[in-house]
Amino acid sequence: MFKKLLPDLAAWQERHGRPFTFITEASVNLAEDDQLLDWMRQAGFNRAFLGIETPVEASLKEAQKGQNLRHDLLDS
């Protein structure tokens, strides 16, 4: 749903001289979607707070944070 909104938000921002900037909170797996990141930049998102609990794989598994296990944390 959010991805569908971003192109329209970016176009609105462009038409109105980019009056707003946005921030969001996300998991590190946000780095996996280049198209989403590009649309977010175009829409005016300039910061993302990433929820990084721990780099310890066993702890991430115990906390069921599978999205943080898909890729190397530092690479993401």
N, C-alpha and C positions, 0 to 999 in steps of 0.2 A: 504494500500500500504506500509506504513512504517513498519508494523509488518512483512511483507513478506521479507523486506530487512534485518532486524536485524539478523536472523540466519546466513546469508551469511557474513554480516559485522563482526559478532562475530568470525566466522571461519577464516576470513581473518586476523583479529587482532591476533588471536592465532598463525597462521602460521608465522606472521611477528613480533612476540615478543611484541605485543600490543604497537605500536609506537604512537598511538593517544588516547587522552581522549576527550570526548564530553560533552557539556552542551546543554540544551534545555529550551524552555519556554513552559509551559503547564497550563491547568486548573487543579484544585484540583481533578477533577474526574480521573486523571491519577492514583490515589491511588486505584481505583476500579479494575484495571486489573493487577493481580499478574503476569500473564505470560508475559505481555508486560514489566513490571518492571524488571523481571528476564532477559529477552532478552536484555533489555537496559543495564543492568549491565554487562552482558557477552560481549556486543559489545563495552563497554568502556565509557558509559555515567556515569559520577560521580556526576553530579549536575543537578537540575531542578529548574528553576525559576518558582514559582507558582503565577499565577495571582489571587490574593485574593483581591477583591474589598472592601468587608465589611462583617462582620459577621451578619449584620442586615437583617433579612429575608425579611422584607418589601422592603428594598432598592434593594435587589437582584431580587425580583419579578419585581419591577419597571424597573430595568435595563435589564430585560429578561435574567438573568444569571441562568437559570434553572439547569445547570450542577452543580452549587454550592449549590443547594438546596436539592439534592438527599440524602446526608448524613450529619451527624453532622460534622462541619468544623474541630473541634478539634480532633475528631476520625480519620478523613481522614488524 
